Amino acid sequence: MTLSFPEKFLWGAATAAYQVEGAWNEGGKGESIWDRFAHRAHTISNGDTGDVACDHYHRMPQDVALMRELGLKVYRFSISWPRVLPEGRGQVNSAGLDFYDRLVDQLLSVDILPAPTLYHWDLPQAIQESGGWGNRQSIEWFADYAHLMFDRLGDRVHIWMTLNEPWVAAFLGHAMGIFAPGFADYSLAYQVLHHELLAHGSAVEVFRQGGYRGEIGIALDLDHPIPSSQSEEDLAASRRYSQSHNNLCLDPILKGDYPQAILEWVGTMAPHIAQGDMEQISRPIDFLGINYYRSIEVSFDAGGGYLKCRVLEKTMPMWGHTQMGWGIYPSGLTAILRNLKENYGNPRVIITENGCASLDQPDQNGFVYDWERIHYLRAHLVAAHDAIQAGVNLSGYFVWSLMDNFEWAHGYMPKFGLIRIDDASYARTPKQSFYWYRDLIAKNGIAE
């Protein structure tokens, strides 16, 4: 028996510019906040940086050939804003635009749809020095950048994403100091998130007004919170977590307003909202991208920060945890998808990221038998299929990640890829999961 997926289902894989491209100061590229952050001492595990990453900038044709061998229908990548606009605005870097031109053309030549994300966290450092996302002018600067890319690639690219995980960029980067730019200011983080969402809405408006072909959406990270008990305190804590993480982006985009309960809870940290902002954020999108990695158990804890929550990784029996320490809970994906159907009007959804880091051990030939990853992916695809059977409007699934890469503050230790990247030579070696996914794509389904 085979669990079949809908005809023309979008089978893909994903990467991000800073994590794979390298060439951080080549070809006229400007500095990004991640270049600056990673070059500071004591910010990244092992002192790693994305200076070379996977050297995709120089090895792109080889990587596209591997995508063709994998049988991808679509490839999600991100465009480095400072590679095409070194100062974030003003002078355009033709060499940067040419790189993405070549990438798009290479993909199309082997019948793979390009699906670029305009912003995957690598803000131009020059924009940061003008206040970054905390400066409301960043909305206009992002819209201008989006316009540039739509004009350059819009004749060939018909799947666009505005931003990746704006919550992560806002809070891990501006409240917790874990990610670039490395600030610790919760009030700033809430305002940054608001400006990111406004920038998303502005890019959608530019796309509509320009009459560009295709579809545009956004990729959000969604956790599945589970209250640790049915007590009033634990249920309320779980709601607060969901409102402060999932709903803080979902509600403005799909319902036109923030969850008021959480704005009241955070009080003076809440963002300043100008007249017309919510209408701009909620401009209709063509699809919603969701990135799912984990479910969490939430309980009330008076010492649990301003949300008064204690959060634990939730894992299903016998599954354990990934190399990142995240619990494995496939049914959480079904729950998230069904929530979108039942509470958000059943929007068209693409799973824009799902995958796991595992303790890959290459054999004497450099080959990795990563059965742990295969089992993880299979279980989550069964969960996605369950959601489709329940009427969820799911039209695609992208594995994170195409290749092992720079995993932000964790450096190169976590291995998420379908393709192994040798740490010294940068040689590419497909893993067992690569061939498993290739066969699944060819069948458009999962063999039971």
Buried (B, 14 or more C-beta within 10 A) or exposed (E): EEBEBEEEBBBBBBBBBBBBBBBBEEEBBBBBBBBBBBBEEEBBEEEBBBEBBBBBBBBBEEBBBBBBEBBBBBBBBBBBBBBBBBBBBEEBBEEBBEBBBEBBEBBEEEEBBBBBBBBBBBBBBBBBBBEBBBBBEBBBBBBBBBBBBBEBBBEBBBBBBBBBBBBBBBBBBBBBBBBBBBBEBBBBBBBBBBBBBBBBBBBBBBBEEEEBEBBBBBBBBBBBBBBBEEEEBBBBBBBBBBBBBBBBBBBBBBBEEBBEEBBEBBEEBBBEBEEEBBEBBBBEBBBBBBBBBBBBBBBBBEEBEEBBBBBEBBBBEEBEEBBBEBBBBBBBBBBBBBBBBEEBEBBBBBBBBBBBBBEBEBEEEEEBBBEBBBBBBBBBBBBBBBBBEEEBBBBBBBBBBBBBBBBBBBBBEBBBBBBBBEEEEBEBBBBBBBBBBBEBBEEBBBEE
